Amino acid sequence: MFTKKVVLAILGTLLFITIFAVFQYRKTLQTKELPPKLPPVATIQQNTTPKTEEQSDLANLSGFLISEQGLFKIEIPEKQKEKPQIINQNINNSQTGAIIPYTIYSYNGENNNSYHISFISYPREVFENKSEEELLLNLRDGQINDYKGTIKRETDSYNIGGIARKEIEIQSQKANKILYIRSNLIVSEPYVFVISYISPIQIDLYSDFAEKFFTSFRLYKQDMPMAVISSTN
């Protein structure tokens, strides 16, 4: 229902922070080797057979998105109305030649809610010259700007296990439609993530579906095998 508008907003946010960061550090990047292009590898694992009694209520709902490219997994806890939209592209800065890959996953649930996970891999120079707080604020400002919305709630930035986070809630109106967006902003070098749950009903931002979606996010440590997971909760 909201896929086209939301994907454009997410893409705008990623472009906003990418252009800002790359432009600021283009002189440094020109002397460095370009980051390798990451392969577009991701799988959706469907919960077709419950393995435990605890999982039985999720067996026929949806499944887990496991991204080897972004080194994370997250649960989509609602039946999907249509095939998920996956965008895997590169941003090529014409001034520096830097190639920066980004990915967006978008899902529309049966209850008119939508789920979105986007991430971008920054060159190391961005993290060397820009604080986690600055990156989180750039993500926040990009979300507000691209949704043309008003921020309704914002947590302080916090860091657990080396993973920086901030949560925001935005209200956006276009024509006669009002959207409520709850986003988790996450910085974990070399990635930044925007994880968003969107609903036409504000109270649904804190529904069971939303809570399962946000709390299921797990980030794989880059120096560990995919079987080892660290929680960002």
Secondary structure by P-SEA (a helix, b strand, c coil): caaaaaaaaaaaaaaaaaaaaaaacaaaaaaccccccccbbbbbbbcccccccccccccccbbbbbbccccccccccccccccbbbbbbbbbcccccbbbbbbbbbbbccccbbbbbbbbbbcaaaaacccaaaaaaaaaaaaaaaacccccccccccccccccbbbbbbbbbcccbbbbbbbbbbbcccbbbbbbbbcccccccccaaaaaaaaabbbbbccccccbbbbcc
